[in-house]
Every structure is written in structure tokens, then in C-alpha cells.
Amino acid sequence: MSSAKLRQVAWVWGLSLAVAAALAAAGARWPQPLPPRADVALALVLLPPVAMLLWLLRTRESARTEQETR
């Protein structure tokens, strides 16, 4: 993997860690607990990895297309 791709992956990974830290900090300061909701929990757990998978597939496909045009 090229260094540019590693930087992109590291950036997205760091961004997801920052969002997780912000959510944890907000949860610690919330006045009363929220009732658990399965749909929201599944969305928070599944959407970021699915979005990253789609992004990686898109960048891989664009790289493949670029190589074919050369």
C-alpha cells in the first residue's frame, strides 16, 4: 500500500477515534441516561465500517480504472 493511501486510512481512522471520544465525553456529561434503542445502536456500530468499506472500494476501483487508461 502506498504512503498516500496509508495517510488516507490513518486520517479516517483518526477521525473515527475523535468522534468516538467526543461521544464518550458527551455521554459522561449527559444529565440522565438515555433509554437503549437497538436501531440507533446498530446504526452507530454498523454505518461507519460500511461507509469505510464503500470508500475503500471506490478508491480501489478508481485506481484500477486509472491503471487501465495508461
Secondary structure, DSSP 4 states (H G I P E B T S, - for coil): --HHHHHHHHHHHHHHHHHHHHHHHHHHH-SSPPPP-HHHHHHHHHHHHHHHHHHHHHHHHHHHHHHHH-
